[in-house]
Amino acid sequence: MAATPDVRPVGDLPDSIGKTAARELSLHGITSLKEVAAHSRKELLAIHGVGPKAIAILGETLRAKGLEHRGQ
């Protein structure tokens, strides 16, 4: 199995989401918390490599910045 390239840091996304989630979000044009907030949790979970752990970390980070996912 090939190693997953580590593209972190990606914008202001927290490194703790993991390298796979960071890479996949970046490939989908999501490179900032503001862009994360423009999507619902369901939309983000539909991206291969973005799982519940990354969604929880992103949600906590959004709340800390006074932001929230779209559709909340």
Distance bins in CASP14 RR format, pairs under 12 A and 6 or more apart:
PFRMAT RR
TARGET T0000
AUTHOR 0000-0000-0000
RMODE 2
METHOD distances of the structure
MODEL  1
3 19 0 0 0 0 1 0 0 0 0 0 0
3 20 0 0 0 0 0 1 0 0 0 0 0
3 23 0 0 0 0 0 1 0 0 0 0 0
4 18 0 0 0 0 1 0 0 0 0 0 0
4 19 1 0 1 0 0 0 0 0 0 0 0
4 20 1 0 1 0 0 0 0 0 0 0 0
4 21 0 0 0 0 0 1 0 0 0 0 0
4 22 0 0 0 0 1 0 0 0 0 0 0
4 23 1 0 0 1 0 0 0 0 0 0 0
4 24 0 0 0 0 1 0 0 0 0 0 0
4 49 0 0 0 0 1 0 0 0 0 0 0
5 19 1 0 0 1 0 0 0 0 0 0 0
5 20 0 0 0 0 1 0 0 0 0 0 0
5 22 0 0 0 0 0 1 0 0 0 0 0
5 23 1 0 0 1 0 0 0 0 0 0 0
5 24 0 0 0 0 0 1 0 0 0 0 0
5 26 0 0 0 0 0 1 0 0 0 0 0
5 27 0 0 0 0 0 1 0 0 0 0 0
6 15 0 0 0 0 1 0 0 0 0 0 0
6 18 0 0 0 0 1 0 0 0 0 0 0
6 19 1 0 1 0 0 0 0 0 0 0 0
6 20 0 0 0 0 1 0 0 0 0 0 0
6 21 0 0 0 0 0 1 0 0 0 0 0
6 22 1 0 0 1 0 0 0 0 0 0 0
6 23 1 0 0 1 0 0 0 0 0 0 0
6 26 0 0 0 0 0 1 0 0 0 0 0
7 13 0 0 0 0 0 1 0 0 0 0 0
7 15 0 0 0 0 0 1 0 0 0 0 0
7 17 0 0 0 0 0 1 0 0 0 0 0
7 18 0 0 0 0 0 1 0 0 0 0 0
7 19 1 0 0 1 0 0 0 0 0 0 0
7 20 0 0 0 0 1 0 0 0 0 0 0
7 21 0 0 0 0 0 1 0 0 0 0 0
7 22 1 0 1 0 0 0 0 0 0 0 0
7 23 1 0 1 0 0 0 0 0 0 0 0
7 24 0 0 0 0 1 0 0 0 0 0 0
7 25 0 0 0 0 1 0 0 0 0 0 0
7 26 1 0 1 0 0 0 0 0 0 0 0
7 27 0 0 0 0 1 0 0 0 0 0 0
7 29 0 0 0 0 0 1 0 0 0 0 0
7 31 0 0 0 0 1 0 0 0 0 0 0
8 14 0 0 0 0 1 0 0 0 0 0 0
8 15 1 0 1 0 0 0 0 0 0 0 0
8 16 0 0 0 0 1 0 0 0 0 0 0
8 17 0 0 0 0 1 0 0 0 0 0 0
8 18 1 0 0 1 0 0 0 0 0 0 0
8 19 1 0 1 0 0 0 0 0 0 0 0
8 20 0 0 0 0 0 1 0 0 0 0 0
8 21 0 0 0 0 1 0 0 0 0 0 0
8 22 1 0 1 0 0 0 0 0 0 0 0
8 23 0 0 0 0 1 0 0 0 0 0 0
8 25 0 0 0 0 0 1 0 0 0 0 0
8 26 0 0 0 0 1 0 0 0 0 0 0
8 31 0 0 0 0 0 1 0 0 0 0 0
9 15 1 0 0 1 0 0 0 0 0 0 0
9 16 0 0 0 0 0 1 0 0 0 0 0
9 17 0 0 0 0 0 1 0 0 0 0 0
9 18 0 0 0 0 0 1 0 0 0 0 0
9 19 0 0 0 0 0 1 0 0 0 0 0
9 22 1 0 0 1 0 0 0 0 0 0 0
9 23 0 0 0 0 0 1 0 0 0 0 0
9 25 0 0 0 0 0 1 0 0 0 0 0
9 26 0 0 0 0 0 1 0 0 0 0 0
9 31 0 0 0 0 1 0 0 0 0 0 0
9 32 0 0 0 0 0 1 0 0 0 0 0
10 17 0 0 0 0 1 0 0 0 0 0 0
10 18 0 0 0 0 1 0 0 0 0 0 0
10 19 0 0 0 0 1 0 0 0 0 0 0
10 20 0 0 0 0 0 1 0 0 0 0 0
10 21 0 0 0 0 1 0 0 0 0 0 0
10 22 1 0 1 0 0 0 0 0 0 0 0
10 23 1 0 0 1 0 0 0 0 0 0 0
10 24 0 0 0 0 0 1 0 0 0 0 0
10 25 1 0 0 1 0 0 0 0 0 0 0
10 26 1 0 1 0 0 0 0 0 0 0 0
10 27 0 0 0 0 0 1 0 0 0 0 0
10 28 0 0 0 0 0 1 0 0 0 0 0
10 29 0 0 0 0 1 0 0 0 0 0 0
10 30 0 0 0 0 1 0 0 0 0 0 0
10 31 1 0 1 0 0 0 0 0 0 0 0
10 32 0 0 0 0 1 0 0 0 0 0 0
10 33 0 0 0 0 0 1 0 0 0 0 0
10 35 0 0 0 0 0 1 0 0 0 0 0
10 36 0 0 0 0 0 1 0 0 0 0 0
10 54 0 0 0 0 0 1 0 0 0 0 0
10 58 0 0 0 0 0 1 0 0 0 0 0
11 17 0 0 0 0 0 1 0 0 0 0 0
11 22 0 0 0 0 1 0 0 0 0 0 0
11 25 0 0 0 0 1 0 0 0 0 0 0
11 26 0 0 0 0 1 0 0 0 0 0 0
11 29 0 0 0 0 0 1 0 0 0 0 0
11 30 0 0 0 0 1 0 0 0 0 0 0
11 31 1 0 1 0 0 0 0 0 0 0 0
11 32 1 0 1 0 0 0 0 0 0 0 0
11 33 0 0 0 0 1 0 0 0 0 0 0
11 34 0 0 0 0 0 1 0 0 0 0 0
11 35 0 0 0 0 1 0 0 0 0 0 0
11 36 0 0 0 0 0 1 0 0 0 0 0
12 22 0 0 0 0 0 1 0 0 0 0 0
12 25 0 0 0 0 0 1 0 0 0 0 0
12 30 0 0 0 0 0 1 0 0 0 0 0
12 31 0 0 0 0 1 0 0 0 0 0 0
12 32 1 0 1 0 0 0 0 0 0 0 0
12 33 1 0 1 0 0 0 0 0 0 0 0
12 34 0 0 0 0 1 0 0 0 0 0 0
12 35 0 0 0 0 1 0 0 0 0 0 0
12 36 0 0 0 0 1 0 0 0 0 0 0
12 37 0 0 0 0 0 1 0 0 0 0 0
12 58 0 0 0 0 0 1 0 0 0 0 0
12 61 0 0 0 0 1 0 0 0 0 0 0
12 62 0 0 0 0 0 1 0 0 0 0 0
12 64 0 0 0 0 0 1 0 0 0 0 0
12 65 0 0 0 0 1 0 0 0 0 0 0
12 67 0 0 0 0 0 1 0 0 0 0 0
13 19 0 0 0 0 0 1 0 0 0 0 0
13 21 0 0 0 0 1 0 0 0 0 0 0
13 22 1 0 0 1 0 0 0 0 0 0 0
13 23 0 0 0 0 0 1 0 0 0 0 0
13 24 0 0 0 0 0 1 0 0 0 0 0
13 25 1 0 0 1 0 0 0 0 0 0 0
13 26 0 0 0 0 1 0 0 0 0 0 0
13 29 0 0 0 0 0 1 0 0 0 0 0
13 30 1 0 0 1 0 0 0 0 0 0 0
13 31 1 0 0 1 0 0 0 0 0 0 0
13 32 1 0 0 1 0 0 0 0 0 0 0
13 33 1 0 0 1 0 0 0 0 0 0 0
13 34 0 0 0 0 0 1 0 0 0 0 0
13 35 0 0 0 0 1 0 0 0 0 0 0
13 36 1 0 0 1 0 0 0 0 0 0 0
13 37 0 0 0 0 0 1 0 0 0 0 0
13 44 0 0 0 0 0 1 0 0 0 0 0
13 50 0 0 0 0 0 1 0 0 0 0 0
13 54 0 0 0 0 1 0 0 0 0 0 0
13 57 0 0 0 0 1 0 0 0 0 0 0
13 58 1 0 0 1 0 0 0 0 0 0 0
13 59 0 0 0 0 0 1 0 0 0 0 0
13 61 1 0 0 1 0 0 0 0 0 0 0
13 62 0 0 0 0 0 1 0 0 0 0 0
13 65 0 0 0 0 0 1 0 0 0 0 0
14 21 0 0 0 0 1 0 0 0 0 0 0
14 22 0 0 0 0 1 0 0 0 0 0 0
14 25 0 0 0 0 0 1 0 0 0 0 0
14 32 0 0 0 0 0 1 0 0 0 0 0
14 33 0 0 0 0 1 0 0 0 0 0 0
14 36 0 0 0 0 0 1 0 0 0 0 0
14 53 0 0 0 0 0 1 0 0 0 0 0
14 54 0 0 0 0 1 0 0 0 0 0 0
14 56 0 0 0 0 0 1 0 0 0 0 0
14 57 1 0 1 0 0 0 0 0 0 0 0
14 58 1 0 0 1 0 0 0 0 0 0 0
14 59 0 0 0 0 1 0 0 0 0 0 0
14 60 0 0 0 0 1 0 0 0 0 0 0
14 61 1 0 1 0 0 0 0 0 0 0 0
14 62 0 0 0 0 0 1 0 0 0 0 0
14 64 0 0 0 0 1 0 0 0 0 0 0
14 65 0 0 0 0 0 1 0 0 0 0 0
15 21 0 0 0 0 0 1 0 0 0 0 0
15 22 1 0 0 1 0 0 0 0 0 0 0
15 54 0 0 0 0 0 1 0 0 0 0 0
15 57 0 0 0 0 1 0 0 0 0 0 0
15 58 0 0 0 0 0 1 0 0 0 0 0
15 61 0 0 0 0 0 1 0 0 0 0 0
16 22 0 0 0 0 1 0 0 0 0 0 0
16 53 0 0 0 0 1 0 0 0 0 0 0
16 54 0 0 0 0 1 0 0 0 0 0 0
16 56 0 0 0 0 0 1 0 0 0 0 0
16 57 1 0 1 0 0 0 0 0 0 0 0
16 58 0 0 0 0 1 0 0 0 0 0 0
16 59 0 0 0 0 0 1 0 0 0 0 0
16 60 0 0 0 0 1 0 0 0 0 0 0
16 61 0 0 0 0 1 0 0 0 0 0 0
17 23 0 0 0 0 0 1 0 0 0 0 0
17 24 0 0 0 0 1 0 0 0 0 0 0
17 25 1 0 0 1 0 0 0 0 0 0 0
17 26 0 0 0 0 0 1 0 0 0 0 0
17 30 0 0 0 0 0 1 0 0 0 0 0
17 33 0 0 0 0 0 1 0 0 0 0 0
17 36 0 0 0 0 1 0 0 0 0 0 0
17 44 0 0 0 0 0 1 0 0 0 0 0
17 47 0 0 0 0 0 1 0 0 0 0 0
17 49 0 0 0 0 0 1 0 0 0 0 0
17 50 1 0 0 1 0 0 0 0 0 0 0
17 51 0 0 0 0 1 0 0 0 0 0 0
17 52 0 0 0 0 0 1 0 0 0 0 0
17 53 1 0 0 1 0 0 0 0 0 0 0
17 54 1 0 1 0 0 0 0 0 0 0 0
17 55 0 0 0 0 1 0 0 0 0 0 0
17 56 0 0 0 0 1 0 0 0 0 0 0
17 57 1 0 1 0 0 0 0 0 0 0 0
17 58 1 0 0 1 0 0 0 0 0 0 0
17 59 0 0 0 0 0 1 0 0 0 0 0
17 60 0 0 0 0 0 1 0 0 0 0 0
17 61 0 0 0 0 1 0 0 0 0 0 0
17 62 0 0 0 0 0 1 0 0 0 0 0
18 24 0 0 0 0 1 0 0 0 0 0 0
18 25 0 0 0 0 0 1 0 0 0 0 0
18 26 0 0 0 0 0 1 0 0 0 0 0
18 49 0 0 0 0 1 0 0 0 0 0 0
18 50 0 0 0 0 1 0 0 0 0 0 0
18 51 0 0 0 0 1 0 0 0 0 0 0
18 53 0 0 0 0 1 0 0 0 0 0 0
18 54 1 0 0 1 0 0 0 0 0 0 0
18 57 0 0 0 0 1 0 0 0 0 0 0
18 58 0 0 0 0 0 1 0 0 0 0 0
19 25 0 0 0 0 0 1 0 0 0 0 0
19 26 0 0 0 0 0 1 0 0 0 0 0
19 49 0 0 0 0 0 1 0 0 0 0 0
19 50 0 0 0 0 0 1 0 0 0 0 0
19 54 0 0 0 0 0 1 0 0 0 0 0
20 26 0 0 0 0 0 1 0 0 0 0 0
20 27 0 0 0 0 0 1 0 0 0 0 0
20 47 0 0 0 0 0 1 0 0 0 0 0
20 48 0 0 0 0 1 0 0 0 0 0 0
20 49 1 0 1 0 0 0 0 0 0 0 0
20 50 0 0 0 0 1 0 0 0 0 0 0
20 51 0 0 0 0 1 0 0 0 0 0 0
20 53 0 0 0 0 0 1 0 0 0 0 0
20 54 0 0 0 0 1 0 0 0 0 0 0
21 27 0 0 0 0 0 1 0 0 0 0 0
21 28 0 0 0 0 0 1 0 0 0 0 0
21 30 0 0 0 0 0 1 0 0 0 0 0
21 36 0 0 0 0 0 1 0 0 0 0 0
21 44 0 0 0 0 1 0 0 0 0 0 0
21 45 0 0 0 0 0 1 0 0 0 0 0
21 47 0 0 0 0 1 0 0 0 0 0 0
21 48 0 0 0 0 1 0 0 0 0 0 0
21 49 1 0 1 0 0 0 0 0 0 0 0
21 50 1 0 1 0 0 0 0 0 0 0 0
21 51 1 0 0 1 0 0 0 0 0 0 0
21 52 0 0 0 0 0 1 0 0 0 0 0
21 53 0 0 0 0 1 0 0 0 0 0 0
21 54 1 1 0 0 0 0 0 0 0 0 0
21 55 0 0 0 0 1 0 0 0 0 0 0
21 56 0 0 0 0 0 1 0 0 0 0 0
21 57 0 0 0 0 1 0 0 0 0 0 0
21 58 0 0 0 0 1 0 0 0 0 0 0
22 28 0 0 0 0 0 1 0 0 0 0 0
22 29 0 0 0 0 0 1 0 0 0 0 0
22 30 0 0 0 0 1 0 0 0 0 0 0
22 31 0 0 0 0 1 0 0 0 0 0 0
22 36 0 0 0 0 0 1 0 0 0 0 0
22 47 0 0 0 0 0 1 0 0 0 0 0
22 49 0 0 0 0 1 0 0 0 0 0 0
22 50 0 0 0 0 1 0 0 0 0 0 0
22 54 0 0 0 0 1 0 0 0 0 0 0
22 57 0 0 0 0 0 1 0 0 0 0 0
22 58 0 0 0 0 0 1 0 0 0 0 0
23 29 0 0 0 0 0 1 0 0 0 0 0
23 30 0 0 0 0 0 1 0 0 0 0 0
23 31 0 0 0 0 0 1 0 0 0 0 0
23 47 0 0 0 0 0 1 0 0 0 0 0
23 48 0 0 0 0 0 1 0 0 0 0 0
23 49 0 0 0 0 1 0 0 0 0 0 0
23 50 0 0 0 0 1 0 0 0 0 0 0
23 54 0 0 0 0 0 1 0 0 0 0 0
24 30 0 0 0 0 1 0 0 0 0 0 0
24 31 0 0 0 0 0 1 0 0 0 0 0
24 44 0 0 0 0 1 0 0 0 0 0 0
24 45 0 0 0 0 0 1 0 0 0 0 0
24 46 0 0 0 0 0 1 0 0 0 0 0
24 47 1 0 1 0 0 0 0 0 0 0 0
24 48 1 0 0 1 0 0 0 0 0 0 0
24 49 1 0 1 0 0 0 0 0 0 0 0
24 50 1 0 1 0 0 0 0 0 0 0 0
24 51 0 0 0 0 1 0 0 0 0 0 0
24 54 0 0 0 0 1 0 0 0 0 0 0
25 31 1 0 0 1 0 0 0 0 0 0 0
25 32 0 0 0 0 1 0 0 0 0 0 0
25 33 0 0 0 0 0 1 0 0 0 0 0
25 35 0 0 0 0 1 0 0 0 0 0 0
25 36 1 0 0 1 0 0 0 0 0 0 0
25 38 0 0 0 0 0 1 0 0 0 0 0
25 39 0 0 0 0 1 0 0 0 0 0 0
25 43 0 0 0 0 0 1 0 0 0 0 0
25 44 1 0 0 1 0 0 0 0 0 0 0
25 45 0 0 0 0 0 1 0 0 0 0 0
25 46 0 0 0 0 0 1 0 0 0 0 0
25 47 1 0 0 1 0 0 0 0 0 0 0
25 48 0 0 0 0 0 1 0 0 0 0 0
25 49 0 0 0 0 1 0 0 0 0 0 0
25 50 1 0 0 1 0 0 0 0 0 0 0
25 51 0 0 0 0 0 1 0 0 0 0 0
25 54 0 0 0 0 1 0 0 0 0 0 0
25 55 0 0 0 0 0 1 0 0 0 0 0
25 57 0 0 0 0 0 1 0 0 0 0 0
25 58 0 0 0 0 1 0 0 0 0 0 0
26 32 0 0 0 0 0 1 0 0 0 0 0
26 35 0 0 0 0 0 1 0 0 0 0 0
26 36 0 0 0 0 0 1 0 0 0 0 0
26 47 0 0 0 0 0 1 0 0 0 0 0
26 49 0 0 0 0 0 1 0 0 0 0 0
26 50 0 0 0 0 0 1 0 0 0 0 0
27 47 0 0 0 0 1 0 0 0 0 0 0
27 48 0 0 0 0 1 0 0 0 0 0 0
27 49 0 0 0 0 0 1 0 0 0 0 0
27 50 0 0 0 0 0 1 0 0 0 0 0
28 35 0 0 0 0 1 0 0 0 0 0 0
28 36 0 0 0 0 0 1 0 0 0 0 0
28 38 0 0 0 0 0 1 0 0 0 0 0
28 39 0 0 0 0 1 0 0 0 0 0 0
28 43 0 0 0 0 1 0 0 0 0 0 0
28 44 0 0 0 0 1 0 0 0 0 0 0
28 46 0 0 0 0 1 0 0 0 0 0 0
28 47 1 0 1 0 0 0 0 0 0 0 0
28 48 0 0 0 0 1 0 0 0 0 0 0
28 49 0 0 0 0 0 1 0 0 0 0 0
28 50 0 0 0 0 1 0 0 0 0 0 0
29 35 1 0 0 1 0 0 0 0 0 0 0
29 36 0 0 0 0 0 1 0 0 0 0 0
29 38 0 0 0 0 0 1 0 0 0 0 0
29 39 0 0 0 0 0 1 0 0 0 0 0
29 44 0 0 0 0 0 1 0 0 0 0 0
29 47 0 0 0 0 0 1 0 0 0 0 0
30 36 1 0 1 0 0 0 0 0 0 0 0
30 37 0 0 0 0 0 1 0 0 0 0 0
30 38 0 0 0 0 1 0 0 0 0 0 0
30 39 1 0 0 1 0 0 0 0 0 0 0
30 43 0 0 0 0 1 0 0 0 0 0 0
30 44 1 0 0 1 0 0 0 0 0 0 0
30 47 0 0 0 0 1 0 0 0 0 0 0
30 50 0 0 0 0 1 0 0 0 0 0 0
30 54 0 0 0 0 0 1 0 0 0 0 0
30 58 0 0 0 0 1 0 0 0 0 0 0
30 69 0 0 0 0 0 1 0 0 0 0 0
31 38 0 0 0 0 0 1 0 0 0 0 0
32 38 0 0 0 0 1 0 0 0 0 0 0
32 39 0 0 0 0 0 1 0 0 0 0 0
32 58 0 0 0 0 0 1 0 0 0 0 0
32 61 0 0 0 0 0 1 0 0 0 0 0
32 62 0 0 0 0 0 1 0 0 0 0 0
32 65 0 0 0 0 0 1 0 0 0 0 0
32 67 0 0 0 0 0 1 0 0 0 0 0
33 39 0 0 0 0 0 1 0 0 0 0 0
33 57 0 0 0 0 0 1 0 0 0 0 0
33 58 1 0 0 1 0 0 0 0 0 0 0
33 59 0 0 0 0 1 0 0 0 0 0 0
33 60 0 0 0 0 0 1 0 0 0 0 0
33 61 1 0 0 1 0 0 0 0 0 0 0
33 62 1 0 0 1 0 0 0 0 0 0 0
33 63 0 0 0 0 0 1 0 0 0 0 0
33 64 0 0 0 0 1 0 0 0 0 0 0
33 65 1 0 1 0 0 0 0 0 0 0 0
33 66 0 0 0 0 1 0 0 0 0 0 0
33 67 1 0 0 1 0 0 0 0 0 0 0
33 68 0 0 0 0 0 1 0 0 0 0 0
33 69 0 0 0 0 0 1 0 0 0 0 0
34 58 0 0 0 0 0 1 0 0 0 0 0
34 61 0 0 0 0 0 1 0 0 0 0 0
34 62 0 0 0 0 1 0 0 0 0 0 0
34 65 0 0 0 0 1 0 0 0 0 0 0
34 66 0 0 0 0 0 1 0 0 0 0 0
34 67 1 0 0 1 0 0 0 0 0 0 0
34 68 0 0 0 0 0 1 0 0 0 0 0
34 69 0 0 0 0 0 1 0 0 0 0 0
34 70 0 0 0 0 0 1 0 0 0 0 0
35 43 0 0 0 0 0 1 0 0 0 0 0
35 44 0 0 0 0 0 1 0 0 0 0 0
35 58 0 0 0 0 0 1 0 0 0 0 0
35 62 0 0 0 0 0 1 0 0 0 0 0
35 67 0 0 0 0 0 1 0 0 0 0 0
35 69 0 0 0 0 0 1 0 0 0 0 0
35 70 0 0 0 0 0 1 0 0 0 0 0
36 43 0 0 0 0 0 1 0 0 0 0 0
36 44 1 0 0 1 0 0 0 0 0 0 0
36 47 0 0 0 0 0 1 0 0 0 0 0
36 50 0 0 0 0 0 1 0 0 0 0 0
36 54 0 0 0 0 1 0 0 0 0 0 0
36 55 0 0 0 0 1 0 0 0 0 0 0
36 57 0 0 0 0 0 1 0 0 0 0 0
36 58 1 0 1 0 0 0 0 0 0 0 0
36 59 0 0 0 0 1 0 0 0 0 0 0
36 60 0 0 0 0 0 1 0 0 0 0 0
36 61 0 0 0 0 1 0 0 0 0 0 0
36 62 1 0 0 1 0 0 0 0 0 0 0
36 63 0 0 0 0 0 1 0 0 0 0 0
36 65 0 0 0 0 0 1 0 0 0 0 0
36 67 1 0 0 1 0 0 0 0 0 0 0
36 68 0 0 0 0 1 0 0 0 0 0 0
36 69 1 0 0 1 0 0 0 0 0 0 0
36 70 0 0 0 0 1 0 0 0 0 0 0
37 43 0 0 0 0 0 1 0 0 0 0 0
37 44 0 0 0 0 0 1 0 0 0 0 0
37 58 0 0 0 0 1 0 0 0 0 0 0
37 59 0 0 0 0 1 0 0 0 0 0 0
37 61 0 0 0 0 0 1 0 0 0 0 0
37 62 1 0 1 0 0 0 0 0 0 0 0
37 63 0 0 0 0 0 1 0 0 0 0 0
37 65 0 0 0 0 1 0 0 0 0 0 0
37 66 0 0 0 0 1 0 0 0 0 0 0
37 67 1 0 1 0 0 0 0 0 0 0 0
37 68 1 0 0 1 0 0 0 0 0 0 0
37 69 1 0 0 1 0 0 0 0 0 0 0
37 70 1 0 0 1 0 0 0 0 0 0 0
37 71 0 0 0 0 1 0 0 0 0 0 0
37 72 0 0 0 0 1 0 0 0 0 0 0
38 44 0 0 0 0 0 1 0 0 0 0 0
38 62 0 0 0 0 0 1 0 0 0 0 0
38 67 0 0 0 0 1 0 0 0 0 0 0
38 68 0 0 0 0 0 1 0 0 0 0 0
38 69 0 0 0 0 1 0 0 0 0 0 0
38 70 1 0 1 0 0 0 0 0 0 0 0
38 71 0 0 0 0 0 1 0 0 0 0 0
39 45 0 0 0 0 1 0 0 0 0 0 0
39 46 0 0 0 0 1 0 0 0 0 0 0
39 47 0 0 0 0 1 0 0 0 0 0 0
39 50 0 0 0 0 0 1 0 0 0 0 0
39 55 0 0 0 0 0 1 0 0 0 0 0
39 58 0 0 0 0 1 0 0 0 0 0 0
39 59 0 0 0 0 0 1 0 0 0 0 0
39 62 0 0 0 0 0 1 0 0 0 0 0
39 67 0 0 0 0 0 1 0 0 0 0 0
39 68 0 0 0 0 0 1 0 0 0 0 0
39 69 1 0 0 1 0 0 0 0 0 0 0
39 70 1 0 1 0 0 0 0 0 0 0 0
39 71 0 0 0 0 1 0 0 0 0 0 0
39 72 0 0 0 0 0 1 0 0 0 0 0
40 46 0 0 0 0 1 0 0 0 0 0 0
40 47 0 0 0 0 0 1 0 0 0 0 0
40 55 0 0 0 0 0 1 0 0 0 0 0
40 58 0 0 0 0 0 1 0 0 0 0 0
40 59 0 0 0 0 0 1 0 0 0 0 0
40 68 0 0 0 0 0 1 0 0 0 0 0
40 69 1 0 1 0 0 0 0 0 0 0 0
40 70 1 0 1 0 0 0 0 0 0 0 0
40 71 1 0 1 0 0 0 0 0 0 0 0
40 72 1 0 0 1 0 0 0 0 0 0 0
41 47 0 0 0 0 0 1 0 0 0 0 0
41 50 0 0 0 0 1 0 0 0 0 0 0
41 51 0 0 0 0 1 0 0 0 0 0 0
41 52 0 0 0 0 1 0 0 0 0 0 0
41 54 0 0 0 0 0 1 0 0 0 0 0
41 55 1 0 1 0 0 0 0 0 0 0 0
41 56 0 0 0 0 1 0 0 0 0 0 0
41 58 0 0 0 0 1 0 0 0 0 0 0
41 59 0 0 0 0 1 0 0 0 0 0 0
41 62 0 0 0 0 0 1 0 0 0 0 0
41 68 0 0 0 0 0 1 0 0 0 0 0
41 69 1 0 1 0 0 0 0 0 0 0 0
41 70 0 0 0 0 1 0 0 0 0 0 0
41 71 0 0 0 0 1 0 0 0 0 0 0
41 72 0 0 0 0 1 0 0 0 0 0 0
42 50 0 0 0 0 0 1 0 0 0 0 0
42 51 0 0 0 0 0 1 0 0 0 0 0
42 52 0 0 0 0 0 1 0 0 0 0 0
42 55 0 0 0 0 1 0 0 0 0 0 0
42 69 0 0 0 0 1 0 0 0 0 0 0
42 70 0 0 0 0 1 0 0 0 0 0 0
42 71 0 0 0 0 1 0 0 0 0 0 0
42 72 0 0 0 0 0 1 0 0 0 0 0
43 50 0 0 0 0 1 0 0 0 0 0 0
43 55 0 0 0 0 0 1 0 0 0 0 0
43 58 0 0 0 0 0 1 0 0 0 0 0
43 69 0 0 0 0 1 0 0 0 0 0 0
43 70 1 0 0 1 0 0 0 0 0 0 0
43 71 0 0 0 0 1 0 0 0 0 0 0
44 50 1 0 1 0 0 0 0 0 0 0 0
44 51 0 0 0 0 1 0 0 0 0 0 0
44 52 0 0 0 0 0 1 0 0 0 0 0
44 54 1 0 0 1 0 0 0 0 0 0 0
44 55 1 0 1 0 0 0 0 0 0 0 0
44 56 0 0 0 0 0 1 0 0 0 0 0
44 57 0 0 0 0 0 1 0 0 0 0 0
44 58 1 0 0 1 0 0 0 0 0 0 0
44 59 0 0 0 0 1 0 0 0 0 0 0
44 62 0 0 0 0 0 1 0 0 0 0 0
44 69 1 0 0 1 0 0 0 0 0 0 0
44 70 0 0 0 0 1 0 0 0 0 0 0
45 51 1 0 0 1 0 0 0 0 0 0 0
45 52 1 0 0 1 0 0 0 0 0 0 0
45 53 0 0 0 0 0 1 0 0 0 0 0
45 54 0 0 0 0 1 0 0 0 0 0 0
45 55 1 0 0 1 0 0 0 0 0 0 0
45 56 0 0 0 0 0 1 0 0 0 0 0
45 58 0 0 0 0 0 1 0 0 0 0 0
45 69 0 0 0 0 0 1 0 0 0 0 0
46 55 0 0 0 0 0 1 0 0 0 0 0
47 54 0 0 0 0 1 0 0 0 0 0 0
47 55 0 0 0 0 0 1 0 0 0 0 0
47 58 0 0 0 0 0 1 0 0 0 0 0
48 54 0 0 0 0 0 1 0 0 0 0 0
49 55 0 0 0 0 0 1 0 0 0 0 0
50 56 0 0 0 0 0 1 0 0 0 0 0
50 57 0 0 0 0 0 1 0 0 0 0 0
50 58 0 0 0 0 1 0 0 0 0 0 0
51 57 0 0 0 0 1 0 0 0 0 0 0
51 58 0 0 0 0 1 0 0 0 0 0 0
52 58 0 0 0 0 0 1 0 0 0 0 0
52 59 0 0 0 0 0 1 0 0 0 0 0
53 59 0 0 0 0 0 1 0 0 0 0 0
53 60 0 0 0 0 0 1 0 0 0 0 0
54 60 0 0 0 0 0 1 0 0 0 0 0
54 61 0 0 0 0 0 1 0 0 0 0 0
55 61 0 0 0 0 0 1 0 0 0 0 0
55 62 0 0 0 0 0 1 0 0 0 0 0
55 69 0 0 0 0 1 0 0 0 0 0 0
56 62 0 0 0 0 0 1 0 0 0 0 0
56 63 0 0 0 0 0 1 0 0 0 0 0
56 69 0 0 0 0 0 1 0 0 0 0 0
57 63 0 0 0 0 0 1 0 0 0 0 0
57 64 0 0 0 0 0 1 0 0 0 0 0
58 64 0 0 0 0 0 1 0 0 0 0 0
58 65 0 0 0 0 0 1 0 0 0 0 0
58 67 0 0 0 0 1 0 0 0 0 0 0
58 68 0 0 0 0 0 1 0 0 0 0 0
58 69 0 0 0 0 1 0 0 0 0 0 0
59 65 0 0 0 0 1 0 0 0 0 0 0
59 66 0 0 0 0 0 1 0 0 0 0 0
59 67 0 0 0 0 1 0 0 0 0 0 0
59 68 1 0 0 1 0 0 0 0 0 0 0
59 69 1 0 0 1 0 0 0 0 0 0 0
59 72 0 0 0 0 1 0 0 0 0 0 0
60 66 0 0 0 0 0 1 0 0 0 0 0
60 67 0 0 0 0 0 1 0 0 0 0 0
60 68 0 0 0 0 0 1 0 0 0 0 0
60 69 0 0 0 0 0 1 0 0 0 0 0
61 67 0 0 0 0 1 0 0 0 0 0 0
61 68 0 0 0 0 0 1 0 0 0 0 0
61 69 0 0 0 0 0 1 0 0 0 0 0
62 68 1 0 1 0 0 0 0 0 0 0 0
62 69 1 0 0 1 0 0 0 0 0 0 0
62 70 0 0 0 0 0 1 0 0 0 0 0
62 72 0 0 0 0 1 0 0 0 0 0 0
63 69 0 0 0 0 1 0 0 0 0 0 0
63 72 0 0 0 0 0 1 0 0 0 0 0
66 72 0 0 0 0 0 1 0 0 0 0 0
END
